[in-house]
Amino acid sequence: MTRQAYRAALLHALDDPSRSPDAVDYHADGLLIVEDGHVAAFGAYADLAASLGDTPVEPLPGRLITPGFVDAHVHYPQVDVMAAWGAQLLDWLHTHTFPTEQAFADSAHADAVAQVFLDQLLANGTTSALAFCTVHKTSAEALFEAALARNMRLIAGKVLMDVNAPDGLTDTVETGRADTEALIRAWRNKGRLGYAITPRFAVTSSDAQLAMAGEVLAANPDVLLHTHMSENTGEIAEVARLFPRDRDYLAVYERHGLVGPRSVFAHCVHCDDEAFRRLAKAGASVAFCPSSNMLLGSGLFSLKQACAQGVSTALGTDVGAGGSFSLLQMMGEAYKVGQLRGDALDPLHAFYLATLAGARALHIDDKVGNLTPGKEADFVVLDLAATPLLARRAASTRSLAETLFVLAVLADDRAVERTYVMGDLAHARGST
């Protein structure tokens, strides 16, 4: 048995703080005890010190320990198109993304990018993610192999894309099914991995392929559905042209059995109340990706509207259209979107979106998302004095919410001193 304790400020969410006043559990002088990769205890040092026995304690003054962040939508093949100048979504895909993704037919290239991608997740305190691969089976295999070696909790899937895409980036209904089913058999629940059936979006899948995706989803009750929806007005118009029989974008997915409690839809910027109600009734989740929505000019997602209709919502970086791997920064970007809509985002709610809400959207909240005893010990040590400006500003905060807001606005990967996966050190600042 291995047992280690850490003394620092501790923070996690037990529920959505916008709905429950007691949802956030914070201890200015806390103790986290980790035993054999799981949380043994989390609470005030004064309450838990007597239970330590001979357990070694590492004091971490000036640090804040939180659960590892959960990225609800990210593209691992798009690392090399981050900060690519372009017009809006459809042009950006054809100019930057599609040419870059063609290289992932080469397994050596896929292996190399997978390592960089996971390095960046961990350097930014992200321990769990729902990730897009490319249409190539090799791309998914490379990411799964790399994540398994690091013991990360990662869910991913090969992209399904059989129409309206360049040569070298399309599959067929038959090959898409065969590759998807083979990957599910090989990787589902191997280590801490999960699988997501991944049609890119309605524009690049035929009716037949979307129907196939629905059949495979129904046949595999422990996999997710991960796709895009209602991100950009040009995209929405194209979906309406391609699927004239459906009343809206969501109806395309509904007709093919792709909308349910295991579905995660990235963006949903232009959904109306009625569409959000349908998503909520189905139990589906939305990944709010504020950075990419602004960088591509897609629009301003209404978190208030989605929450009012009862939609499960989490945060995603959407790298590479997103400009950062940092979910701390996404908390700040989400606040800016809310300000432009006239809806101020509470920092405690933002923190929930980056942790427990993401775990709930990915159906892994029984394992990660907070640090309640029994959960897997994925956690981050944040340095509140990582930069001179952050140190100065954090020293003058008067509440937990204010401290979180300062982190969301001023912090970046320099604030992530360490990242732990199942109790093991997976990243130390300056190591990558």
N, C-alpha and C positions, 0 to 999 in steps of 0.2 A: 504493500500500500504506500502510495506517495501522497504527502499532505503538506500544503504550503499555505501561509496566510499573508495577506497584504493589508497594511494599515494606511488608509487614505480617505479622502472624501469619496462617498459612494452614491451613485444615482442610477435608478432604473424606473421603468413605468410598469405598473400592474394592470393598467387599463388605459383607455382614451381619456386624457385629462380634461378634454372639452365636455365630457359627459359625466365624469365622476370627480368630485373634489379631492378624493383620497387616492387618486390613481398614481401619483408620483411618490416614490419612496426615496428620501434623501437623508444622508447622514454626513454631517460635516466632519466628524471623526468616526470613521467606519472601519469595519473589519470584514474582509472577504476571505473565506476559507475554502480552498480547493482541494478536493480529494479524488485521486484517480481520474482526473479529467472532468469532474463534475463539481458543481457548487455544493459545498457541504453546509455553509452558513453565510449569511449576508445580513449585516445590521450594525448597530452602534457598537463601537469598541467597548464601551463600558458594560454593555450587556453580554458580550461574547468572550471577553478576555479570560474569564474564569474557565471556559471550556477548552482553552488552547492546549493545556497539558504541555508536551514537549514539542508541539508544532512550531517550526521556525516562522518568525514574523519578519517581513520586510517592511520597514517604515518608508512611506512615500509622501513626505510633506509637500504641500503645494501641488499635489496631483489630484485628479478626478478620475475615478474608475467608473466606466459605463459598460453596458453590454456592447459587444461588437456590432457595428452597423450592418444593416441589411439593405442591399441595393435591389430594388424591385424591378429594375429594367436597365440593362446595359448590353452593349455589343462588343464582344471580345475582339472580333476581326477589325474593328474600326479604330484601334489605337493609333494607327498611322494616318488617319484623316482628321484627328483632332485639330482644331484651329485651322480648318480648311475653309478659305473664303468661298462664298457661293451665294446663289440666289436662294429660293425657297426649296421646300422638301424634294419635289420630284426632280428638279434640276440638280440639286445637290447629290441625290442618289446616283444619277446617271453620270455626273461629272467626277465625283470623288469616290463614292462608296462601291459601286459595282466594279470599276476597274481594280480597286484595292482587293476586293473579295475574291477575284479570280485567282489570285496567287495561292489561295488556301487549298487548291487541289494538290499542292506539294506538301507532303506530311512534315518535311523538315521545317518549312516555313511556318506551318501551323504550330508545330512544337515550340519554335522560338518565340512566336508572338504570345502563345499561351503563357509562357513563363513571365514575359514582361507584364502581361495583363494581370496575372495573379500577384506579382510583386507590387503593382500599383494599388490593387485592392487592399492588400495587407498594410501597405505604407500609409494608407488613408484610413485605417481602422475598420475596413469592411471585411467581415468574416463570413458572410453569407450573401449569395447573389443569385438572381435569375437572369441568365445570359443567353443572348442570341449567338449562334455560330454562323456558318455559311451553308450553302446548299450542299457542300461536300461532306460526305460521311467522315473523311479524314479530319476535318476541322473539329467536329464534336469529339472524336476519339482523342485528339491531342489535348483538348481542354479537360476532358474527364481524367485522362492519365495524369496530367499535371496537378489537378485538384486532389486526386486521390493520394498522390505522393505527399501532399501537404496536409492531408486529413481535413480538408475544408468542406463545409456544408454548402454545396453548389448544385444548382439545378440548371440544366441547359438542354438544348436540342438542335438538331440539324434543321436548317431552314427548308421549308417546302415552297417551291417557286417554279411553276411549269408554264407560265405565259408572261408576256410583256417584260421580258428581261433579256439581257445580252446572251449570246452564245457562250457556253462555258459556265453559266450561272443558272441553268434550268435543269430540272429533273422531269420526270413524268409521274403520272398517277401511280404507275406500277413500281417504278424505281424508288419514288418517294416513300411509298408504303413499305417496301422491302427494307430500305435503309433504316427507316424509323423503327420498325418492329425489331430489326436486328440490334439497333442501339439500345432499345428498351430492354431487351433480353440480356444484353451484355453489361449494362451499366446501372440500371435501376436498383437503388438500394445497395449498391456496392460501396462499402465504406459509408461515407456521409453524402453520397451523391443522389440526385433525383433527376427525373427526365421531364421535359416539357415538349409537347407536340407544338411545332413552331411554323405555321404558315406566316410568311413575312407580313403580308397584308392582303386584303381582298383584291387589290389591283393585280397582283402577280400570281394568283392562284385561280384556276378554272373552277367552275361549279363542281366538276368531277373530283378535283383534288380537295376542295373544301369538304365535300361529302365524305371522301376517304378519311380525312383528318378527323371528322366527327365519329366515324366508325371506329377508328383506332382509339380515340379518346374514350368512347363508351366501353371498349373491350379491356381497357387498362385503368381501373378505378383509382390507382395510386399515382398517376401522372397528371401533370398540369397541361393547360392550353395557354400559350403565350403568343400574343400577336399585337399589332398596332390597330388603332381605330381613331378616326375623327381628329387627326393631328393638324391637318392643314386644309384650307378651303379648296385649293386645287386638287388635292387628293380626294376630297369628298365629292367634288364634281365628277372626277374620273370614275369613282365607284358607282355613282348614280348612272353614268353613261353605260358602264359595263354590266350593271345589274338592274335594268329598268323595272323588273317585276317586283323588286323589294322597296318597301316604303322609305327605308333609310339605311344607313351604313350598318347599324346594329342588326337590322333584320336579315342582312346577308348572312351574318354569323349565326343568328338564331335559327334560320332555315336549315342550316347544316349541322345543328346539334352542338355548336361550339360555345354556347353561353350557359355557364353553370357555376357552381361553387368552386370549381378548380380552374376557372378561367381568369387570366390576368391580361387586361387590355392597357397597353401603354398609351398615354396622352389624353384622349377623350376631351380635347380642348373645346370642341364645338358641340358637345352633347347638350341637349335641352333637358328640362325637368322630366319629361316623359321618358326619354332614353335612360336617364339616371335611375328613374323608378324601376324600369325593366331590369337594369343591371342589379339593383339592390334586391329585387324580388328573386332573381336567379341566384343571388349570393356571390356574384362575380366581383372581382377587385379591379381597381384602377391604379396604374402607376403614374404619379404626377412627376413630370420631368421639366422643371422650370427653366433650367439652363438651356436645354436644346430648344424648347419652345420659343425662347426669346432670341437665341442665336440664329434660328432659321426663320424668324418672323412668323411663326405659326399662330400665335395668339396667346391669350392669358387664361389659363385654366381657372375655373371657379371652384376652389376647394370648399368654400362655404356652401355653394349650391350642391356639390356632390355629397357633402356630409349631411346637409339638410334632408336629402332624399334617402339617406341611410346607406350610401355606397361605401364599402370598404376601400380605403385609399391609403397608399404608401408612397414613399419617395424613390425616384430613380435618377441616376446620373445621366442615362442615355448617352454615354460615351459611344462613338465619337462626335455626334452632333453636340452633345453636352461638353462643356469646356473644362470639366474637372472630374476626377474620381472621388472627390471629397464630399461625403454626405453632410459634413458640417457646413460646407459652402452651399450645398443644396438647401439646407435649412434657411440660410440667408437669402438665397435666390427665391425661394418660395415666399419669404416675407415680402420681397420686392414686388413679386407678382400680385400678392394680396394688396399691397399699398396702391398699386396702379388700378386695382379693381375697387378700392375703397373698403377693403376687408383686412384689417390688421391681424396677422397670424401670431397667436400667443407662442412664445418660445418653448413652453412646455409641450404644447401640441406638436410643434415642429420636431422636437426631440422624439416624441412618440412615433411620428411618421417615419423617422429614420431607424427605429429599432423594433419595438413590438408590433407596430402596424405592418411593417414589412414581413415580419415572421408570420403574422396572421394571414396576409395575402398569399404567402407561399406555402401555407399549411405546415409550417415547421415550428409553430409557437409552443408546441409541447416539448420542444427540445432547446430552442434558443429564443432570443428576443428580449429576455430580461435575465436576472441573475437569482431567481428564486431557487431554494435548495432542490437539488435533483436535476436541474438543467445542465446542459453541457456548458463547460466553462470557457466560452468564447467571450473575451472582454478586451477593453482598450484602456490603456493608461494615458490620460491626457495631461499635458504639461501646461499649466495656466500661466507660466512665465516663459513660454517657448521663444517669444520675441520681446524685445524691449517694450514695444507699444502694447502688445497683449498683456504683458506683466503689469504695466502701469495702469491700464484700463481695468483689468480683472481685480486689481487690489482695491479699487474704489467702488466696486459693485455693492449694492445693498440688498440683493435678493438672489435666489437661485435662478429665477427667470431672467434677471438682468445678466447674470454670468453666462447663461446659455446663449443669450442674444449676442453678447460680446464675442463668444466663440464662433457663432454663426456668421458674424460679419468680419471678424479680424483673423480667425484661425485658418490654417491650411494644414498640409501634411507635416509641417514642422511641429505642430502641437501634438501629434501622435508619437509619444515617446516609445511605446511598446504596443504590440498587438499579440494577444494570446489565442491559440486555437486548442480547444480541449485541454486547457491548462498548460500547454506547452508554448514557449516563446516562439512566435512565428515571424515577428518583425521587431527589430530594434532600430530606433532612429539613427540614421547615418550608415546603416548596413546595406542599403541599396541605392 
